[in-house]
Amino acid sequence: MRRRAMLRTILIAGAVMAGAVSMPATAQVNLDMNQITCGDWLGYDQTSREFVGYWMSGYYSATRNDNVLDFRRLKQNAEKVAAYCKKHKSEPLPKAINRLKT
């Protein structure tokens, strides 16, 4: 199970890098994570939801100087955020995550 999650993470990272390499050099893509609402996130396909979840997890881990990615904790937190977001679809995702920090 853990190996499968690690493999999925590596594949996602590889796909992101491959996509970045294939972009024209002048193209810039900006994504303001603070603009993603709970409803937006819930509407994403599974892969995109996981990508945002990994990114947010990395961001908040870095703020705590924690360089270990705990997949079990990530999954538990994602489930909590999803349950909260179902009731608060217009709330920005980072605000929802901050409310539920454990």
The 8 nearest C-alpha neighbors of each residue, nearest first, counted from 0:
[[1, 3, 2, 4, 5, 6, 70, 71],
 [2, 0, 4, 3, 5, 70, 6, 71],
 [3, 1, 5, 0, 4, 6, 7, 8],
 [2, 4, 0, 6, 1, 5, 7, 8],
 [5, 3, 7, 1, 6, 2, 8, 0],
 [6, 4, 8, 2, 7, 3, 1, 9],
 [5, 7, 3, 9, 8, 4, 2, 10],
 [6, 8, 4, 10, 5, 9, 11, 3],
 [9, 7, 5, 11, 6, 10, 12, 4],
 [8, 10, 6, 12, 7, 11, 13, 5],
 [9, 11, 13, 7, 8, 12, 14, 6],
 [12, 10, 14, 8, 13, 9, 7, 15],
 [11, 13, 9, 15, 10, 14, 8, 16],
 [14, 12, 10, 16, 11, 15, 17, 9],
 [13, 15, 17, 11, 16, 12, 18, 10],
 [14, 16, 18, 12, 13, 17, 19, 11],
 [17, 15, 19, 13, 18, 14, 20, 12],
 [18, 16, 14, 20, 19, 15, 13, 21],
 [17, 19, 15, 21, 16, 20, 14, 22],
 [18, 20, 16, 22, 17, 21, 15, 14],
 [21, 19, 17, 18, 22, 16, 23, 24],
 [20, 22, 18, 19, 17, 23, 16, 24],
 [23, 21, 19, 20, 24, 18, 26, 25],
 [22, 24, 26, 25, 21, 20, 19, 27],
 [23, 25, 26, 22, 27, 20, 21, 19],
 [26, 24, 23, 27, 22, 28, 21, 19],
 [27, 25, 23, 24, 22, 28, 19, 29],
 [28, 26, 29, 25, 24, 23, 22, 19],
 [27, 29, 30, 26, 19, 22, 25, 31],
 [30, 28, 27, 31, 32, 26, 34, 33],
 [29, 31, 32, 28, 34, 33, 35, 27],
 [30, 32, 33, 34, 29, 35, 28, 93],
 [31, 33, 34, 35, 30, 93, 92, 55],
 [34, 32, 31, 35, 93, 91, 92, 36],
 [33, 35, 32, 31, 36, 91, 92, 30],
 [36, 34, 32, 33, 91, 92, 39, 40],
 [37, 35, 91, 92, 39, 38, 90, 89],
 [36, 38, 88, 84, 92, 40, 39, 90],
 [37, 39, 88, 41, 36, 40, 89, 42],
 [40, 38, 36, 42, 37, 41, 35, 43],
 [39, 41, 37, 43, 42, 38, 48, 36],
 [40, 42, 38, 39, 43, 37, 81, 48],
 [43, 41, 39, 40, 38, 44, 48, 37],
 [44, 42, 40, 41, 48, 47, 45, 39],
 [43, 45, 47, 46, 48, 42, 41, 40],
 [46, 44, 48, 47, 49, 43, 50, 41],
 [45, 47, 49, 48, 44, 50, 43, 11],
 [48, 46, 50, 49, 44, 45, 43, 51],
 [49, 47, 45, 51, 50, 46, 43, 52],
 [48, 50, 52, 46, 47, 51, 53, 45],
 [49, 51, 47, 53, 52, 48, 54, 46],
 [52, 50, 54, 48, 49, 53, 55, 47],
 [51, 53, 49, 55, 50, 54, 56, 48],
 [54, 52, 56, 50, 51, 55, 49, 57],
 [53, 55, 51, 57, 56, 52, 50, 58],
 [56, 54, 58, 52, 57, 53, 51, 59],
 [57, 55, 53, 59, 54, 58, 60, 52],
 [58, 56, 60, 54, 55, 59, 61, 53],
 [57, 59, 55, 61, 56, 60, 54, 62],
 [58, 60, 62, 56, 61, 57, 55, 63],
 [61, 59, 65, 57, 63, 62, 58, 56],
 [60, 62, 64, 58, 63, 59, 65, 57],
 [61, 63, 59, 60, 64, 58, 65, 57],
 [62, 64, 60, 61, 65, 59, 66, 58],
 [65, 63, 61, 62, 60, 66, 59, 67],
 [66, 64, 60, 63, 61, 67, 62, 68],
 [65, 67, 64, 60, 68, 61, 57, 63],
 [68, 66, 65, 69, 60, 57, 64, 70],
 [67, 69, 70, 66, 57, 73, 56, 60],
 [68, 70, 72, 71, 73, 67, 74, 56],
 [71, 69, 73, 72, 74, 68, 4, 1],
 [70, 72, 74, 73, 69, 75, 1, 76],
 [71, 73, 75, 69, 74, 70, 76, 68],
 [74, 72, 70, 76, 71, 75, 77, 69],
 [73, 75, 77, 71, 72, 76, 70, 78],
 [76, 74, 72, 78, 77, 73, 71, 79],
 [75, 77, 79, 73, 78, 74, 72, 80],
 [78, 76, 80, 74, 79, 75, 81, 73],
 [77, 79, 81, 75, 76, 80, 82, 74],
 [80, 78, 76, 82, 77, 81, 83, 75],
 [79, 81, 77, 83, 78, 82, 84, 76],
 [82, 80, 84, 78, 83, 79, 77, 85],
 [83, 81, 79, 85, 80, 84, 78, 86],
 [84, 82, 80, 81, 85, 86, 79, 87],
 [83, 85, 87, 37, 81, 86, 88, 82],
 [86, 84, 82, 83, 87, 88, 81, 38],
 [85, 87, 84, 83, 88, 82, 81, 37],
 [88, 86, 84, 90, 89, 85, 83, 37],
 [89, 87, 38, 37, 84, 90, 85, 86],
 [88, 90, 36, 87, 37, 38, 91, 84],
 [89, 91, 36, 88, 87, 37, 92, 95],
 [92, 90, 36, 94, 93, 35, 37, 33],
 [91, 93, 36, 37, 95, 94, 35, 96],
 [94, 92, 96, 95, 91, 33, 97, 32],
 [93, 95, 97, 92, 91, 96, 98, 90],
 [96, 94, 92, 98, 93, 97, 99, 91],
 [95, 97, 93, 99, 98, 94, 100, 92],
 [98, 96, 94, 100, 99, 95, 93, 92],
 [99, 97, 95, 96, 100, 94, 93, 101],
 [98, 100, 96, 97, 101, 95, 80, 79],
 [101, 99, 97, 98, 96, 76, 95, 59],
 [100, 99, 76, 97, 98, 96, 72, 79]]
